[in-house]
């Protein structure tokens, strides 16, 4: 009887070890718990995360001021470098709700037409997360007042996105080809949306619009979206205005 019990315990331990090994192999050493880093000075994120951890962190929260140096590093962690080339970074969840974007530091992106791109105070700049297709969840600082052009170009991983309540302007092609985006919330503060801002967001099924006054818009705002199967929810009493809008009127269902 004692021998049988011992064998059963041994088998249990072996299964547990095999299970742990398979989990470790599946995760490939990734750090999946949220890592929170408080920055006392902008531009110091690369000093706080070692090279051996940089490409393993999947969930990051930053508290404090961040500039171009930090955003360049975050881009690399999220799978896309300064020149738009793919990296080994696995960052998928990024929480910047307690961060503040400030000017300064190095350029975070280089575009062949626009050259080096740097940060500005409280602006989510042009191309800031362009190509970071691994991002599945992103929370922006509440202090952001503007989203730049091509800011989220080809971010396939984003499924739900809420634009901060202080944003007044959304740049052209800001969410171009974010075809994984299912739900979008646009706050009442927005007064201008650039051309093609949501062009190619074919996965959208719901858009929650809180602007009682229609914003100034460029052309082809929602080109490529599913005009029949996406519902736009607008403030009470504004339905007719949105229906008549050249851009929002693209959709069949405005509620």
VEXFI-490779 format. One line per field, with one value per atom (N, C-alpha, C, O): chain; residue in one letter; z, x negated, y. Coordinates in steps of 0.001 Angstrom, whole numbers, plus 500000, padded with zeros to 6 digits. Layout:
BEGIN
cadena: [A	...];
residuo: [A	...];
z: [Z	...];
x: [X	...];
y: [Y	...];
END
This chain:
BEGIN
cadena: [A	A	A	A	A	A	A	A	A	A	A	A	A	A	A	A	A	A	A	A	A	A	A	A	A	A	A	A	A	A	A	A	A	A	A	A	A	A	A	A	A	A	A	A	A	A	A	A	A	A	A	A	A	A	A	A	A	A	A	A	A	A	A	A	A	A	A	A	A	A	A	A	A	A	A	A	A	A	A	A	A	A	A	A	A	A	A	A	A	A	A	A	A	A	A	A	A	A	A	A	A	A	A	A	A	A	A	A	A	A	A	A	A	A	A	A	A	A	A	A	A	A	A	A	A	A	A	A	A	A	A	A	A	A	A	A	A	A	A	A	A	A	A	A	A	A	A	A	A	A	A	A	A	A	A	A	A	A	A	A	A	A	A	A	A	A	A	A	A	A	A	A	A	A	A	A	A	A	A	A	A	A	A	A	A	A	A	A	A	A	A	A	A	A	A	A	A	A	A	A	A	A	A	A	A	A	A	A	A	A	A	A	A	A	A	A	A	A	A	A	A	A	A	A	A	A	A	A	A	A	A	A	A	A	A	A	A	A	A	A	A	A	A	A	A	A	A	A	A	A	A	A	A	A	A	A	A	A	A	A	A	A	A	A	A	A	A	A	A	A	A	A	A	A	A	A	A	A	A	A	A	A	A	A	A	A	A	A	A	A	A	A	A	A	A	A	A	A	A	A	A	A	A	A	A	A	A	A	A	A	A	A	A	A	A	A	A	A	A	A	A	A	A	A	A	A	A	A	A	A	A	A	A	A	A	A	A	A	A	A	A	A	A	A	A	A	A	A	A	A	A	A	A	A	A	A	A	A	A	A	A	A	A	A	A	A	A	A	A	A	A	A	A	A	A	A	A	A	A	A	A	A	A	A	A	A	A	A	A	A	A	A	A	A	A	A	A	A	A	A	A	A	A	A	A	A	A	A	A	A	A	A	A	A	A	A	A	A	A	A	A	A	A	A	A	A	A	A	A	A	A	A	A	A	A	A	A	A	A	A	A	A	A	A	A	A	A	A	A	A	A	A	A	A	A	A	A	A	A	A	A	A	A	A	A	A	A	A	A	A	A	A	A	A	A	A	A	A	A	A	A	A	A	A	A	A	A	A	A	A	A	A	A	A	A	A	A	A	A	A	A	A	A	A	A	A	A	A	A	A	A	A	A	A	A	A	A	A	A	A	A	A	A	A	A	A	A	A	A	A	A	A	A	A	A	A	A	A	A	A	A	A	A	A	A	A	A	A	A	A	A	A	A	A	A	A	A	A	A	A	A	A	A	A	A	A	A	A	A	A	A	A	A	A	A	A	A	A	A	A	A	A	A	A	A	A	A	A	A	A	A	A	A	A	A	A	A	A	A	A	A	A	A	A	A	A	A	A	A	A	A	A	A	A	A	A	A	A	A	A	A	A	A	A	A	A	A	A	A	A	A	A	A	A	A	A	A	A	A	A	A	A	A	A	A	A	A	A	A	A	A	A	A	A	A	A	A	A	A	A	A	A	A	A	A	A	A	A	A	A	A	A	A	A	A	A	A	A	A	A	A	A	A	A	A	A	A	A	A	A	A	A	A	A	A	A	A	A	A	A	A	A	A	A	A	A	A	A	A	A	A	A	A	A	A	A	A	A	A	A	A	A	A	A	A	A	A	A	A	A	A	A	A	A	A	A	A	A	A	A	A	A	A	A	A	A	A	A	A	A	A	A	A	A	A	A	A	A	A	A	A	A	A	A	A	A	A	A	A	A	A	A	A	A	A	A	A	A	A	A	A	A	A	A	A	A	A	A	A	A	A	A	A	A	A	A	A	A	A	A	A	A	A	A	A	A	A	A	A	A	A	A	A	A	A	A	A	A	A	A	A	A	A	A	A	A	A	A	A	A	A	A	A	A	A	A	A	A	A	A	A	A	A	A	A	A	A	A	A	A	A	A	A	A	A	A	A	A	A	A	A	A	A	A	A	A	A	A	A	A	A	A	A	A	A	A	A	A	A	A	A	A	A	A	A	A	A	A	A	A	A	A	A	A	A	A	A	A	A	A	A	A	A	A	A	A	A	A	A	A	A	A	A	A	A	A	A	A	A	A	A	A	A	A	A	A	A	A	A	A	A	A	A	A	A	A	A	A	A	A	A	A	A	A	A	A	A	A	A	A	A	A	A	A	A	A	A	A	A	A	A	A	A	A	A	A	A	A	A	A	A	A	A	A	A	A	A	A	A	A	A	A	A	A	A	A	A	A	A	A	A	A	A	A	A	A	A	A	A	A	A	A	A	A	A	A	A	A	A	A	A	A	A	A	A	A	A	A	A	A];
residuo: [X	X	X	X	X	X	X	X	X	X	X	X	X	X	X	X	X	X	X	X	X	X	X	X	X	X	X	X	X	X	X	X	X	X	X	X	X	X	X	X	X	X	X	X	X	X	X	X	X	X	X	X	X	X	X	X	X	X	X	X	X	X	X	X	X	X	X	X	X	X	X	X	X	X	X	X	X	X	X	X	X	X	X	X	X	X	X	X	X	X	X	X	X	X	X	X	X	X	X	X	X	X	X	X	X	X	X	X	X	X	X	X	X	X	X	X	X	X	X	X	X	X	X	X	X	X	X	X	X	X	X	X	X	X	X	X	X	X	X	X	X	X	X	X	X	X	X	X	X	X	X	X	X	X	X	X	X	X	X	X	X	X	X	X	X	X	X	X	X	X	X	X	X	X	X	X	X	X	X	X	X	X	X	X	X	X	X	X	X	X	X	X	X	X	X	X	X	X	X	X	X	X	X	X	X	X	X	X	X	X	X	X	X	X	X	X	X	X	X	X	X	X	X	X	X	X	X	X	X	X	X	X	X	X	X	X	X	X	X	X	X	X	X	X	X	X	X	X	X	X	X	X	X	X	X	X	X	X	X	X	X	X	X	X	X	X	X	X	X	X	X	X	X	X	X	X	X	X	X	X	X	X	X	X	X	X	X	X	X	X	X	X	X	X	X	X	X	X	X	X	X	X	X	X	X	X	X	X	X	X	X	X	X	X	X	X	X	X	X	X	X	X	X	X	X	X	X	X	X	X	X	X	X	X	X	X	X	X	X	X	X	X	X	X	X	X	X	X	X	X	X	X	X	X	X	X	X	X	X	X	X	X	X	X	X	X	X	X	X	X	X	X	X	X	X	X	X	X	X	X	X	X	X	X	X	X	X	X	X	X	X	X	X	X	X	X	X	X	X	X	X	X	X	X	X	X	X	X	X	X	X	X	X	X	X	X	X	X	X	X	X	X	X	X	X	X	X	X	X	X	X	X	X	X	X	X	X	X	X	X	X	X	X	X	X	X	X	X	X	X	X	X	X	X	X	X	X	X	X	X	X	X	X	X	X	X	X	X	X	X	X	X	X	X	X	X	X	X	X	X	X	X	X	X	X	X	X	X	X	X	X	X	X	X	X	X	X	X	X	X	X	X	X	X	X	X	X	X	X	X	X	X	X	X	X	X	X	X	X	X	X	X	X	X	X	X	X	X	X	X	X	X	X	X	X	X	X	X	X	X	X	X	X	X	X	X	X	X	X	X	X	X	X	X	X	X	X	X	X	X	X	X	X	X	X	X	X	X	X	X	X	X	X	X	X	X	X	X	X	X	X	X	X	X	X	X	X	X	X	X	X	X	X	X	X	X	X	X	X	X	X	X	X	X	X	X	X	X	X	X	X	X	X	X	X	X	X	X	X	X	X	X	X	X	X	X	X	X	X	X	X	X	X	X	X	X	X	X	X	X	X	X	X	X	X	X	X	X	X	X	X	X	X	X	X	X	X	X	X	X	X	X	X	X	X	X	X	X	X	X	X	X	X	X	X	X	X	X	X	X	X	X	X	X	X	X	X	X	X	X	X	X	X	X	X	X	X	X	X	X	X	X	X	X	X	X	X	X	X	X	X	X	X	X	X	X	X	X	X	X	X	X	X	X	X	X	X	X	X	X	X	X	X	X	X	X	X	X	X	X	X	X	X	X	X	X	X	X	X	X	X	X	X	X	X	X	X	X	X	X	X	X	X	X	X	X	X	X	X	X	X	X	X	X	X	X	X	X	X	X	X	X	X	X	X	X	X	X	X	X	X	X	X	X	X	X	X	X	X	X	X	X	X	X	X	X	X	X	X	X	X	X	X	X	X	X	X	X	X	X	X	X	X	X	X	X	X	X	X	X	X	X	X	X	X	X	X	X	X	X	X	X	X	X	X	X	X	X	X	X	X	X	X	X	X	X	X	X	X	X	X	X	X	X	X	X	X	X	X	X	X	X	X	X	X	X	X	X	X	X	X	X	X	X	X	X	X	X	X	X	X	X	X	X	X	X	X	X	X	X	X	X	X	X	X	X	X	X	X	X	X	X	X	X	X	X	X	X	X	X	X	X	X	X	X	X	X	X	X	X	X	X	X	X	X	X	X	X	X	X	X	X	X	X	X	X	X	X	X	X	X	X	X	X	X	X	X	X	X	X	X	X	X	X	X	X	X	X	X	X	X	X	X	X	X	X	X	X	X	X	X	X	X	X	X	X	X	X	X	X	X	X	X	X	X	X	X	X	X	X	X	X	X	X	X	X	X	X	X	X	X	X	X	X	X	X	X	X	X	X];
z: [500000	500000	500000	499267	500856	500935	499610	499156	498973	497698	496617	495790	496621	495652	495821	494841	497078	497372	496910	496369	497131	496712	495199	494694	494476	493013	492508	491571	493145	492739	492954	492127	494103	494383	493393	492958	493044	492087	490716	490066	490290	489008	489027	488039	490143	490274	490119	489409	490799	490713	489292	488807	488617	487237	486301	485454	486461	485638	485887	484956	487149	487494	486843	486296	486904	486297	484793	484209	484162	482717	482345	481342	483175	482933	483007	482159	484034	484183	483007	482522	482544	481413	480150	479370	479944	478733	478762	477732	479954	480077	479799	479102	480350	480132	478662	478119	478009	476586	475766	474806	476161	475415	475542	474576	476736	476954	476449	476282	476208	475685	476564	476067	477861	478791	478880	479490	478289	478290	479695	480506	479970	481250	481041	480429	481555	481246	482313	482024	483518	484530	484222	483577	484684	484395	485113	486317	484361	484911	484967	483940	486163	486339	486616	487527	485817	485973	486154	485330	487227	487503	487074	487550	486175	485673	486392	486322	487073	487736	486757	487028	485611	484587	483215	482979	482309	480945	480266	480499	479426	478674	479363	478868	480487	481273	481211	481875	480426	480346	479905	480473	478908	478512	479640	479613	480631	481759	482797	483663	482702	483712	483280	484112	481996	481485	480796	479846	481275	480717	479341	478989	478567	477230	477258	476313	478353	478448	478754	478614	479169	479453	478394	478279	477644	476690	475766	475538	475234	474266	474885	474169	476214	476905	477606	477899	477877	478590	477657	476552	478117	477306	477831	477105	479085	479723	480525	481526	480087	480683	481042	480254	482221	482654	483014	483749	482489	482764	483496	483101	484568	485354	485279	485557	484903	484815	483408	482526	483191	481906	480942	481326	479673	478639	477444	477096	476823	475633	474479	474520	473447	472263	472532	471910	473452	473795	474343	473991	475205	475788	474735	474699	473868	472857	471823	471321	471506	470598	471193	470492	472488	473190	473269	473084	473544	473611	472261	472196	471181	469839	469619	469083	470025	469852	470676	470239	471868	472708	472077	472293	471290	470679	469262	468541	468867	467613	466389	465290	466540	465369	465748	466700	465022	465435	464827	464180	465049	464617	463119	462679	462334	460880	460342	459130	461239	460808	460545	459973	460956	460753	461965	463093	461705	462760	463775	463413	465048	466122	466780	466391	467783	468510	469711	470490	469867	471009	471029	469980	472229	472382	473185	473634	473370	474151	473474	472308	474207	473635	474420	473860	475706	476540	477084	477790	476763	477186	477848	477242	479091	479865	480124	480910	479455	479622	480312	480206	481017	481631	482658	482871	483290	484289	483784	484570	482477	481859	481242	481084	480899	480242	479178	479460	477952	476841	476841	476871	476805	476817	475666	475136	475292	474230	474749	475955	473822	474212	473889	473435	474133	473851	472382	471607	472010	470628	469770	470286	468461	467558	467799	468041	467735	467969	466672	466681	465540	464270	463130	463205	462082	460891	459681	459358	459016	457818	456627	456720	455518	454367	453792	453160	454017	453522	454569	454261	455818	456881	457728	458583	457506	458263	459692	459987	460585	461986	462683	462466	463522	464208	465714	466279	466350	467789	468518	467895	469824	470620	470835	470794	471065	471484	472738	472982	473526	474768	474512	473724	475186	475174	473789	473553	472883	471561	471305	471511	470852	470385	468936	468062	468677	467410	466205	466324	465048	463795	463872	464395	463352	463236	464581	464597	465694	466987	467234	467794	466828	466977	465628	465561	464575	463231	463168	463521	462713	462526	463759	463681	464899	466142	466179	466990	465291	465090	466253	466346	467143	468273	469409	470299	469394	470473	470385	469355	471482	471526	472432	472287	473365	474286	474566	474902	474422	474643	475311	474808	476448	477155	477111	477590	476537	476361	477577	478374	477724	478807	478647	477528	479745	479689	479267	478870	479351	479007	477507	477072	476715	475269	474636	474867	473834	473176	471670	471014	471126	469675	469331	469950	468333	467806	466409	465556	466165	464905	463737	463888	462582	461356	461420	461934	460887	460820	462191	462271	463255	464602	464873	465529	464369	464611	463305	463245	462285	460983	461106	461646	460591	460572	461951	462090	462941	464255	464210	464716	463571	463376	464684	464769	465767	467033	467820	468592	467666	468464	468097	466921	469118	468871	469390	468765	470532	471111	471459	471977	471171	471453	471873	471221	472991	473476	473382	474007	472603	472462	473710	474119	474334	475570	475426	474350	476515	476503	476233	475995	476262	475999	474564	474204	473744	472361	471528	471527	470816	469959	468471	467646	468130	466721	466516	467268	465472	465068	463667	462743	463505	462241	461140	461389	459928	458756	458840	459276	458418	458390	459754	459836	460824	462175	462487	463114	462051	462327	461031	460966	460028	458703	458793	459372	458216	458154	459511	459648	460510	461792	461654	462284	460819	460474	461587	461471	462667	463811	464772	465695	464552	465439	465320	464233	466457	466477	467002	466478	468048	468687	468867	469198	468644	468724	469451	469187	470369	471088	470800	471031	470288	469976	470921	470927	471732	472758	472200	471041	473031	472632	472345	471704	472814	472655	471233	470881	470418	469069	468163	468039	467535	466627	465188	464274	464975	463616	463455	464330	462302	461979	460565	459634	460395	459100	458123	458506	456870	455786	456062	456506	455788	455891	457279	457429	458302	459669	460043	460751	459553	459886	458623	458605	457584	456308	456489	457055	456004	456068	457373	457563	458280	459551	459307	459805	458541	458048	459130	458919	460276	461339	462272	463147	462106	463004	462951	461883	464146	464234	465028	464943	465804	466574	466769	467083	466571	466801	467713	467398	468847	469806	469687	470033	469196	468913	469924	470088	470602	471638	471249	472075	470009	469580	469227	468317	469935	469605	468379	467676	468141	466928	466034	466466	464793	463889	463716	463560	463743	463584	462121	461215	461913	460561	460150	460924	458941	458517	457134	456301	456920	455589	454824	455242	453719	452874	453210	453887	452717	452843	454278	454531	455198	456616	456964	457704	456418	456771	455564	455600	454506	453307	453650	454306	453202	453481	454724	454996	455485	456637	456130	455011	456958	456576	456849	457977	455824	456004	456418	456970	456149	456479	457845	458484	458293	459532	460697	461747	460520	461616	462052	461225	463351	463890	464544	465340	464196	464774	465783	465438	467031	468089	468322	468611	468194	468274	469374	469816	469824	470871	470437	469255	471386	471124	470443	470871	469389	468680	467557	466870	467351	466300	465126	464182	465175	464150	462739	461850	462518	461174	460647	459476	461515	461103	460696	459720	461452	461117	459853	459061	459655	458422	457200	456165	457323	456193	455979	454940	456968	456871	455734	455575	454956	453828	454287	453562	455489	455966	456876	456614	457929	458824	458139	458497	457160	456401	455544	454899	455529	454826	455386	454670	456695	457358	457251	457248	457165	457061	458431	458532	459469	460803	461716	462256	461877	462809	463853	463537	465101	466182	467153	468135];
x: [499167	500000	499138	499400	498076	497181	496457	496240	496073	495369	496265	495797	497555	498505	498679	498728	498772	498915	497694	497810	496517	495276	495229	494863	495607	495605	496585	496288	497763	498758	498258	498478	497571	497013	495918	495799	495115	494023	494582	494094	495631	496258	496836	496727	497452	498022	496953	497147	495804	494698	494168	493860	494063	493548	494477	494016	495802	496762	496686	496784	496512	496394	495177	495248	494048	492811	492959	492537	493568	493779	494682	494463	495712	496613	495904	496111	495051	494290	493357	493211	492716	491801	492533	492038	493738	494493	494962	494957	495377	495792	494630	494783	493455	492276	491907	491545	492007	491680	492663	492287	493953	494977	494788	494978	494413	494236	492892	492686	491981	490666	489969	489258	490184	489522	490133	489539	491308	491923	492355	492744	492278	492714	494133	494338	495116	496509	497208	498241	496680	497304	497002	495999	497874	497659	496421	496252	495575	494394	494688	494975	494616	494860	493548	492806	493276	492033	492358	493048	491861	492040	490786	489687	490961	489826	489778	490726	488678	488502	488024	488101	487529	487013	487298	487063	487801	488075	486790	485723	486902	485747	484941	483881	485410	484619	485148	484605	486195	486729	485682	485642	484823	483815	482857	482252	482717	481840	482521	481861	483836	484601	484934	485279	484831	485128	483891	483384	483414	482212	482448	483577	481385	481486	482003	482652	481711	482176	483668	484248	484299	485730	486537	487750	485860	486518	487491	488595	487109	487944	488805	489421	488848	489618	490852	491785	490867	491990	493195	493085	494346	495560	496583	497502	496434	497434	496705	496054	496813	496024	496897	497744	496682	497325	496227	495295	496348	495351	496012	497075	495365	495832	494769	493597	495178	494223	494106	494882	493145	492967	492159	491184	492596	491872	491619	492455	490454	490131	489757	490038	489121	488801	487912	488077	486966	486069	486857	486596	487820	488646	489541	489668	490169	491068	490322	490861	489106	488283	488050	488118	487776	487533	488820	488794	489946	491235	491583	492071	491333	491584	490800	491338	489558	488730	489295	489281	489789	490403	491689	492068	492362	493644	493492	494478	492264	492060	491683	491649	491393	491063	490045	490261	488957	487894	488016	489009	486996	486894	487129	487679	486699	486820	488017	488175	488855	490025	489756	490598	488585	488256	488685	488720	489008	489503	488414	487254	488797	487890	488428	489475	487698	488121	489000	489351	489359	490163	491535	492146	492023	493306	494327	495332	494087	495012	496379	496485	497431	498779	499745	500722	499485	500360	499551	498562	499962	499241	500199	501180	499911	500746	499985	499038	500408	499787	500740	500572	501740	502758	502180	502722	501087	500447	499130	498280	498978	497789	498144	499320	497135	497328	496258	495066	496690	495751	495203	495960	493871	493222	492225	491782	491885	490895	489506	489259	488609	487235	486836	487651	485562	485034	484716	484744	484415	484072	485319	486435	485123	486242	486720	485911	488031	488551	488850	489083	488842	489156	488526	488372	488167	487611	488452	488611	488988	489798	489058	488487	489074	488276	488763	487999	490053	490588	490525	490186	490855	490933	489674	489580	488702	487454	487616	488504	486744	486791	487993	488300	488666	489859	489635	489225	489911	489677	491007	492039	490960	492171	492453	491560	493739	494205	495040	495567	495159	495923	497374	498077	497803	499199	499729	500936	498842	499276	498769	497594	499683	499276	498872	499730	497591	497071	497300	497790	496936	497046	496251	495137	496823	496180	495762	494960	496286	495749	495807	494867	496891	496971	497132	497570	496781	496846	496103	494927	496804	496166	496087	495611	496544	496488	497694	498605	497681	498850	499114	500198	498137	498322	499130	499572	499331	500098	501567	502216	502078	503490	504298	505516	503627	504317	503420	502246	503992	503218	504106	505176	503640	504339	503473	502339	503995	503224	503321	504251	502357	502439	503674	504028	504326	505511	505160	506038	503870	503438	503258	503045	503339	503125	504229	505416	503821	504787	504858	505774	503898	503865	503253	502280	503836	503288	502781	503536	501523	500883	501245	501945	500753	500993	500288	499176	500961	500411	499987	499149	500560	500129	500244	499381	501311	501530	501591	502219	500957	500975	500592	499540	501473	501237	501052	500307	501689	501719	502851	503936	502625	503603	504165	505308	503259	503633	504702	505408	504872	505842	507266	507626	508068	509458	510459	511493	510149	511025	510166	509059	510686	509880	510766	511759	510370	511061	510126	509066	510516	509709	509907	511046	508818	508940	509845	509953	510488	511517	510984	511773	509666	509110	508651	508224	508734	508242	509172	510387	508590	509369	509158	510011	508024	507711	507166	506314	507684	507190	506613	507321	505360	504666	505079	505677	504749	505051	504419	503277	505170	504705	504223	503405	504733	504265	504457	503598	505582	505870	505956	506648	505267	505324	504964	503944	505813	505591	505531	504890	506192	506348	507557	508590	507421	508588	509033	510075	508254	508668	509550	510128	509651	510432	511915	512490	512528	513940	514803	515883	514308	515083	514222	513040	514831	514119	514974	516170	514360	515064	514388	513189	515173	514662	515321	516546	514525	515098	515670	515441	516409	517064	516076	516431	514837	513836	513297	512717	513478	512891	513593	514818	512793	513334	512855	513406	511828	511301	510744	510050	511070	510570	510018	510723	508774	508109	508545	509179	508205	508597	508132	507009	509025	508681	508304	507609	508752	508333	508633	507857	509790	510181	510331	511041	509653	509684	509149	508075	509911	509441	509723	509278	510461	510821	512029	513123	511822	512920	513594	514694	512954	513529	514462	515075	514585	515428	516898	517499	517448	518876	519636	520861	518914	519581	518656	517475	519231	518525	519388	520539	518816	519553	519040	517896	519903	519541	520224	521442	519457	520024	520020	520353	519649	519636	521050	521667	521561	522888	522827	523820	521649	521425	520482	519409	520883	520049	518668	518558	517629	516273	515974	516648	514965	514450	513751	512980	514020	513434	512812	513226	511801	511248	512085	513190	511563	512305	511957	510968	512799	512559	512283	511434	513015	512787	512923	512110	513968	514254	514214	514794	513544	513468	512906	511871	513598	513140	513757	513571	514493	515230	516521	516961	517116	518343	519538	520025	519999	521025	522383	523216	522605	523896	523916	524966	522787	522755	522074	521856	521741	521184	522232	522784	522500	523489	522784	521861	523235	522676	523679	524824	523239	524103	523746	522595	524741	524493	525365	526325	525044	525851	527301	527587	528189	529620	529874	529364	530664	531018	530076	530305	529008	528036	528088	527307	529001	529053	529156	528431	530058	530247	528981	528634	528299	527067	525993	525273	525893	524899	525287	524417	526570	527029	526676	526280	526820	526540	525053	524641	524256	522812	522223	522546	521362	520746	519915	519796	519338	518466	519195	519164	519844	520560	521795	522243	522332	523466	523098	523967	521852	521370	522026	522206	522387	522956	524480	525148	525003	526452	527124	528245	526430	527034	526450	525353	527210	526823	527930	529086	527550	528536	528363	529098];
y: [498794	500000	501248	502202	501229	502386	502572	503696	501408	501471	502078	502861	501719	502258	503764	504508	504205	505626	506405	507504	505818	506493	506663	507724	505598	505676	506731	507472	506788	507765	509194	510079	509397	510723	511077	512222	510067	510298	510686	511611	509947	510292	511697	512423	512093	513431	514502	515489	514296	515250	515350	516439	514184	514185	514959	515724	514753	515489	516989	517790	517360	518775	519395	520495	518679	519188	519330	520328	518313	518378	519541	520221	519763	520879	522209	523077	522378	523622	523842	524964	522749	522866	523270	524083	522689	523032	524470	525145	524959	526350	527283	528286	526949	527790	527820	528864	526633	526578	527388	528061	527317	528052	529548	530288	530000	531428	531937	533139	530992	531357	532400	533274	532294	533202	534582	535471	534794	536116	536519	535678	537824	538384	538895	539943	538149	538451	539298	539901	539359	540213	541677	541984	542585	544003	544530	544338	545188	545845	547343	547959	547929	549363	550079	549715	551101	551858	553328	553930	553895	555322	556067	555781	557018	557793	559143	559926	559405	560695	561760	562958	561294	562217	561637	560451	562462	562006	561561	562128	560545	560074	558998	558615	558500	557536	556108	555224	555865	554504	553481	552390	553785	552795	552423	551351	553303	552999	552108	551534	552002	551270	549836	548998	549565	548226	547676	548270	546549	545947	545351	545010	545228	544659	543223	542773	542500	541120	541016	539940	542115	542129	542884	542708	543706	544610	543899	544394	542758	542050	540953	540163	540906	539875	540428	539681	541736	542350	542474	543003	541978	542031	543036	543417	543467	544329	545408	545107	546661	547741	548943	549365	549480	550722	551712	551384	552930	553963	555117	555595	555555	556689	557782	557530	559003	560105	560661	560291	561545	562206	561335	560688	561340	560596	561511	562345	561340	562132	561210	560012	561769	560985	559796	558747	559940	558837	557650	556499	557946	556890	556245	555021	557063	556526	555686	554700	556064	555263	553880	552870	553849	552586	551760	550543	552428	551738	551126	549998	551866	551342	550045	549076	550030	548829	547671	546521	547990	546955	546426	545275	547283	546917	546371	546224	546074	545355	546152	545598	547456	548278	549349	550100	549425	550338	551732	552063	552528	553915	554090	555100	553083	553146	552371	552227	551875	551125	549661	548969	549174	547766	546941	547434	545681	544798	544470	544275	544412	544021	542753	542235	542260	541066	541405	540519	542684	543102	542456	542252	542133	541440	542251	541699	543544	544360	544405	544787	544013	544025	544906	545403	545104	545938	547110	546907	548331	549531	550500	550932	550838	551751	553047	553075	554119	555434	556405	557620	555873	556726	557689	558774	557297	558158	558743	559161	558765	559357	560704	561032	561469	562773	562928	562807	563197	563365	564790	565759	564900	566211	566294	565275	567511	567684	567348	567351	567060	566766	565340	564538	565035	563710	563537	564493	562316	562019	561873	561824	561804	561533	560109	559213	559896	558551	557804	556596	558546	557904	558688	559907	557975	558607	558230	557052	559253	559032	559628	560714	558915	559360	560686	561415	560997	562264	563367	564510	563014	564021	564126	565007	563243	563299	562807	562006	563294	562881	563519	564691	562731	563210	563183	562169	564316	564489	564711	564962	564614	564825	566309	567156	566585	567909	567717	566632	568763	568664	568265	568897	567218	566759	566415	566469	566066	565621	564210	563905	563356	562041	562238	562360	562270	562759	561864	560741	562385	561654	560350	560328	559272	557962	557342	556408	557840	557443	555938	555373	555281	553827	553132	551983	553823	553267	551935	551852	550893	549600	548726	547594	549228	548433	547502	547672	546522	545669	544721	544146	544553	543650	544242	543515	545555	546189	545784	545969	545230	544849	545764	545866	546429	547336	548535	548385	549721	550941	551991	552333	552490	553558	554803	554787	555887	557109	558017	557893	558937	559928	560806	561179	561137	561997	563413	564179	563772	565129	565347	566479	564284	564403	565247	565013	566230	567117	566913	567409	566188	565999	564653	564222	563993	562747	563029	563497	562751	563118	562216	561215	562597	561835	560480	560362	559467	558102	557558	556659	558097	557726	556232	555649	555609	554183	553398	552341	553896	553239	551763	551420	550899	549445	548827	547857	549347	548691	547660	547946	546361	545294	544768	544319	544848	544210	544931	544282	546289	547053	546636	546586	546339	545938	546960	547199	547562	548596	549805	549663	550991	552170	553337	553662	553960	555148	556336	556353	557325	558541	559393	559614	559883	560664	561875	562463	562235	563281	564685	565599	564878	566197	566407	567504	565372	565460	566338	566143	567312	568202	567910	568238	567293	567056	565645	565172	564983	563671	563820	564221	563507	563730	562775	561728	563156	562346	560967	560824	559949	558553	558061	557144	558675	558333	556855	556235	556287	554875	554071	553055	554523	553890	552400	552028	551571	550118	549425	548383	549995	549282	548370	548595	547330	546528	545585	544939	545500	544701	545478	544906	546791	547660	547335	547388	546997	546635	547777	548047	548446	549509	550751	550661	551913	553183	554205	554324	554944	556006	557342	557501	558313	559649	560644	560763	561372	562256	563555	563901	564259	565509	566629	567618	566485	567545	567664	568691	566638	566618	567634	567634	568497	569517	569337	569950	568497	568311	566900	566380	566292	564953	564987	565374	564590	564667	563592	562608	563784	562868	561434	561197	560499	559085	558621	557616	559339	559011	557571	556929	557053	555681	554835	553829	555265	554562	553130	552925	552157	550773	550054	548922	550696	550039	549145	549412	548093	547265	546430	545919	546287	545470	546220	545608	547537	548330	547889	547771	547650	547328	548385	548463	549202	550264	551455	551309	552645	553899	554763	555065	555154	555987	557420	557717	558295	559674	560588	560525	561435	562298	563780	564629	564102	565504	565953	565399	566946	567474	568381	568567	568938	569715	568930	568510	568736	567947	568576	569792	567768	568311	568624	568135	569437	569638	568345	567779	567885	566623	566735	567542	565895	565742	564732	564386	564268	563331	561880	561598	560970	559527	559083	558228	559680	559420	557944	557391	557311	555918	554988	553902	555398	554572	553190	553075	552154	550793	550188	549001	550995	550467	549814	550078	548970	548275	549190	549263	549876	550900	550335	551054	549042	548437	547767	547698	547281	546503	547208	546604	548468	549268	550290	551016	550341	551278	552460	552285	553675	554900	555449	555742	555586	556113	557581	557907	558465	559911	560520	559888	561742	562387	562576	562772	562517	562689	564040	565075	564001	565224	565600	566596	564817	565156	564186	564313	563217	562181	562718	562271	563683	564231	564888	564737	565614	566294	565287	565494	564200	563181	562425	562061	562185	561531	562371	561834	563692	564590	564832	565347	564459	564672	563842	562665	564469	563769	562573	561586	562655	561584	560590	559388	561063	560158	559557	558468	560272	559762	558561	557974	558197	557010	555746	554761	555787	554627	554587	555621	553382	553185	553332	553830	552896	552836	553903	553753	554987	556049	556139	556423	555892	555788	556939	557034];
END
